[in-house]
Amino acid sequence: MLARLKKEAELRTIAKEAKQRTLVAIEVKPWDTEQDLMELWKKITTTVVQDGLKWAEACSLVDVAFGIKKIVTTFVMGAKNSSDDVVEAIEALEDEVQSVEVVSMNVL
């Protein structure tokens, strides 16, 4: 009986983890003021693709200083995804992206 209860608890935990999602907000800072940020955002959302990762429908452009803007957007990831992997994939676009910062993470 104890083994059966233990197995049922493990199955419930696995099912709960499969449904667990996290909302992550990030800021992407470009190198140049001349850069087309909407084109960069489209490039990021089409090249950084993983199972369980869903990008937001849109992004917002926020002023930083001296005419430079940054991209602020969100994505939802599953329990098997890592925000560090997503950030590293975006930073791999090193000719266009200066830095990426995770602003917040919320479990849904």
C-alpha positions in Angstrom: 0.0 0.0 0.0 2.8 2.4 0.8 4.5 1.7 -2.5 1.2 2.5 -4.3 0.8 5.8 -2.5 4.4 6.7 -3.2 3.9 6.0 -6.9 0.7 8.0 -7.1 2.4 11.0 -5.4 5.2 10.8 -8.0 2.7 10.7 -10.8 1.0 13.8 -9.4 4.3 15.6 -9.1 5.2 14.8 -12.7 1.8 16.0 -14.0 2.1 19.2 -12.0 5.6 19.9 -13.4 4.4 19.3 -16.9 1.8 22.0 -16.5 4.1 24.5 -14.8 5.0 27.5 -16.8 7.0 30.6 -16.1 6.5 34.1 -17.5 9.9 35.9 -18.0 10.3 39.6 -18.8 13.6 40.6 -20.5 15.3 43.8 -21.8 17.4 43.6 -24.9 19.8 46.5 -25.4 21.2 47.2 -28.9 24.6 48.5 -29.9 23.4 51.4 -32.1 20.7 54.1 -32.2 20.3 53.5 -35.9 19.3 49.9 -35.5 15.8 48.8 -36.5 14.6 47.3 -33.2 11.4 45.9 -34.5 13.4 43.9 -37.1 15.7 42.7 -34.3 12.8 41.6 -32.2 11.3 39.6 -35.2 14.8 38.1 -35.7 15.0 37.1 -32.0 11.5 35.5 -31.9 12.1 33.5 -35.1 15.7 32.3 -34.4 15.3 31.6 -30.6 12.9 28.6 -30.8 12.6 25.8 -28.2 10.0 23.3 -27.3 7.7 24.8 -24.6 8.9 28.4 -25.4 6.3 30.9 -26.5 7.1 34.6 -27.3 4.8 37.5 -26.6 2.7 38.8 -29.4 4.4 42.2 -29.3 7.2 44.1 -27.6 7.6 47.7 -26.4 10.5 50.0 -27.0 11.6 52.0 -24.0 14.0 55.0 -24.0 17.3 54.4 -22.3 19.4 57.6 -22.9 20.7 59.7 -25.7 18.2 58.4 -28.2 19.0 54.8 -27.6 16.0 52.5 -27.0 15.7 49.0 -25.6 13.3 46.1 -26.4 11.2 45.0 -23.5 9.3 41.8 -24.1 8.1 38.6 -22.4 8.1 34.9 -23.1 6.5 31.9 -21.4 8.6 28.8 -20.9 7.8 25.3 -19.6 9.5 23.5 -16.7 12.1 21.9 -19.1 13.2 25.3 -20.5 15.9 27.5 -19.0 15.9 31.3 -19.1 19.7 31.2 -19.2 19.6 29.2 -22.5 17.3 31.8 -24.0 19.4 34.7 -22.9 22.6 33.1 -24.2 20.9 32.4 -27.6 19.9 36.1 -27.8 23.4 37.3 -26.8 24.8 35.0 -29.6 23.5 37.7 -31.9 26.5 39.8 -30.7 26.7 42.1 -33.8 23.2 43.4 -33.0 22.7 42.8 -29.3 24.8 44.5 -26.6 23.2 42.9 -23.6 20.1 41.0 -22.3 18.8 41.3 -18.8 16.1 39.2 -17.2 13.8 41.7 -15.4 11.3 39.3 -13.7 10.2 35.7 -13.6 6.8 34.7 -12.4 5.5 31.1 -12.1 2.0 30.8 -13.7 
